Amino acid sequence: MNRQVKAGMTILAVILFVAVFAPVLSPHDPYELGIPYQIPSSEHILGTNDVGQDILSELFYGARVSLTIGIVSALVVTVIGTTLGILAGYYGGKVDRIISQLTNVAMALPSLPLTIVLVAFMEANLRNLIIAICITSWTSTVRIVRSRVMQIRELPFVKLETTMGASSVYIMIRHILPNLGEIVFVRAVMEVANAMLTEASLSFLGLGVLGQKSWGSILHYAFYRNGIINGYYWWYLPPIFCISFSVLGFMLLGYYGKKDIKKKHKKNRKEKISYA
């Protein structure tokens, strides 16, 4: 395990710990009103916002919403993208053309504006926000998985299974899917980071989950209440750092899968040569 992966795991472990134990770690109720615009002090380590709510407590609770949206969205997108990519890459022909055309059309649409439109027309809650993110985020996974499956299906052990009469479903589950582990892992990690950034963007625009704290919503109110113009750095800098470090953590964790992908490619090349 290299240093990048260790650093990523450390960052994510801290953020996950904070999210899980937010009620215990938070010095105040994040919804409790108090004296507004207090500068950082021993009572309020990161100060208070425009209605006197403790910003540190908001960050702890905001980690829950941001991580939940990121992880759930990534799981759904990865499952959909992997399934479609395997079907397109393995069967080819008409199935590949239909899925590829659908993917190309979806990729031609600008993802963030489309997500904004979807969220604006749906009720603002956690489920609908995840649905909107998933609708616009599955295409990259499909194309990458499809390309890899097209390589794997040409390997000798897959052709041997086909010759022996193994069913397509058996081959895809038993042989294709296990060989996609590293790519699927990297895509899942990247999708978590993308979903968190999308959620932060939507919340910053006022389209986040109503009544719940998130890092994007903290930025939204800091901007809307002129916290940035007035120089309330303790209000807008912490959520920016939290979002940045979370995305960095997931990006660094992706190095774990990338290293295994290189090894797998080398192994496949040797396998092809040995069967030649």
ChimeraX attribute file (.defattr): number of C-alpha atoms within 10 A of each C-alpha:
attribute: neighborCount
match mode: 1-to-1
recipient: residues
	/A:1	8
	/A:2	11
	/A:3	11
	/A:4	16
	/A:5	19
	/A:6	16
	/A:7	16
	/A:8	22
	/A:9	16
	/A:10	14
	/A:11	19
	/A:12	20
	/A:13	13
	/A:14	11
	/A:15	19
	/A:16	17
	/A:17	13
	/A:18	20
	/A:19	21
	/A:20	14
	/A:21	13
	/A:22	19
	/A:23	15
	/A:24	10
	/A:25	15
	/A:26	18
	/A:27	15
	/A:28	17
	/A:29	13
	/A:30	22
	/A:31	15
	/A:32	10
	/A:33	14
	/A:34	14
	/A:35	13
	/A:36	14
	/A:37	18
	/A:38	21
	/A:39	16
	/A:40	17
	/A:41	10
	/A:42	8
	/A:43	11
	/A:44	18
	/A:45	16
	/A:46	20
	/A:47	23
	/A:48	27
	/A:49	26
	/A:50	17
	/A:51	13
	/A:52	18
	/A:53	23
	/A:54	30
	/A:55	25
	/A:56	24
	/A:57	23
	/A:58	25
	/A:59	23
	/A:60	28
	/A:61	25
	/A:62	25
	/A:63	24
	/A:64	22
	/A:65	20
	/A:66	24
	/A:67	21
	/A:68	18
	/A:69	21
	/A:70	25
	/A:71	19
	/A:72	18
	/A:73	27
	/A:74	27
	/A:75	17
	/A:76	20
	/A:77	29
	/A:78	26
	/A:79	16
	/A:80	17
	/A:81	24
	/A:82	25
	/A:83	17
	/A:84	23
	/A:85	27
	/A:86	25
	/A:87	20
	/A:88	25
	/A:89	25
	/A:90	23
	/A:91	14
	/A:92	16
	/A:93	10
	/A:94	10
	/A:95	14
	/A:96	19
	/A:97	12
	/A:98	13
	/A:99	20
	/A:100	21
	/A:101	11
	/A:102	12
	/A:103	19
	/A:104	13
	/A:105	11
	/A:106	16
	/A:107	15
	/A:108	8
	/A:109	11
	/A:110	10
	/A:111	17
	/A:112	16
	/A:113	12
	/A:114	15
	/A:115	21
	/A:116	18
	/A:117	13
	/A:118	18
	/A:119	21
	/A:120	16
	/A:121	9
	/A:122	12
	/A:123	14
	/A:124	16
	/A:125	15
	/A:126	15
	/A:127	13
	/A:128	17
	/A:129	25
	/A:130	22
	/A:131	19
	/A:132	21
	/A:133	28
	/A:134	22
	/A:135	17
	/A:136	20
	/A:137	25
	/A:138	25
	/A:139	24
	/A:140	18
	/A:141	25
	/A:142	26
	/A:143	22
	/A:144	17
	/A:145	24
	/A:146	26
	/A:147	15
	/A:148	18
	/A:149	23
	/A:150	18
	/A:151	12
	/A:152	21
	/A:153	19
	/A:154	12
	/A:155	15
	/A:156	15
	/A:157	14
	/A:158	17
	/A:159	14
	/A:160	11
	/A:161	15
	/A:162	15
	/A:163	9
	/A:164	9
	/A:165	8
	/A:166	13
	/A:167	10
	/A:168	14
	/A:169	11
	/A:170	12
	/A:171	17
	/A:172	19
	/A:173	12
	/A:174	11
	/A:175	16
	/A:176	20
	/A:177	17
	/A:178	11
	/A:179	17
	/A:180	18
	/A:181	14
	/A:182	19
	/A:183	20
	/A:184	21
	/A:185	17
	/A:186	20
	/A:187	24
	/A:188	24
	/A:189	25
	/A:190	20
	/A:191	28
	/A:192	27
	/A:193	23
	/A:194	19
	/A:195	26
	/A:196	27
	/A:197	19
	/A:198	22
	/A:199	28
	/A:200	25
	/A:201	20
	/A:202	23
	/A:203	22
	/A:204	21
	/A:205	17
	/A:206	18
	/A:207	22
	/A:208	25
	/A:209	21
	/A:210	14
	/A:211	10
	/A:212	16
	/A:213	23
	/A:214	27
	/A:215	29
	/A:216	30
	/A:217	27
	/A:218	24
	/A:219	25
	/A:220	23
	/A:221	20
	/A:222	23
	/A:223	17
	/A:224	14
	/A:225	13
	/A:226	13
	/A:227	20
	/A:228	17
	/A:229	11
	/A:230	10
	/A:231	10
	/A:232	18
	/A:233	16
	/A:234	22
	/A:235	28
	/A:236	22
	/A:237	13
	/A:238	18
	/A:239	24
	/A:240	16
	/A:241	12
	/A:242	17
	/A:243	19
	/A:244	14
	/A:245	16
	/A:246	25
	/A:247	23
	/A:248	17
	/A:249	24
	/A:250	24
	/A:251	20
	/A:252	22
	/A:253	26
	/A:254	22
	/A:255	20
	/A:256	19
	/A:257	18
	/A:258	15
	/A:259	13
	/A:260	14
	/A:261	18
	/A:262	11
	/A:263	10
	/A:264	15
	/A:265	11
	/A:266	11
	/A:267	11
	/A:268	14
	/A:269	11
	/A:270	12
	/A:271	14
	/A:272	12
	/A:273	8
	/A:274	9
	/A:275	9
	/A:276	7
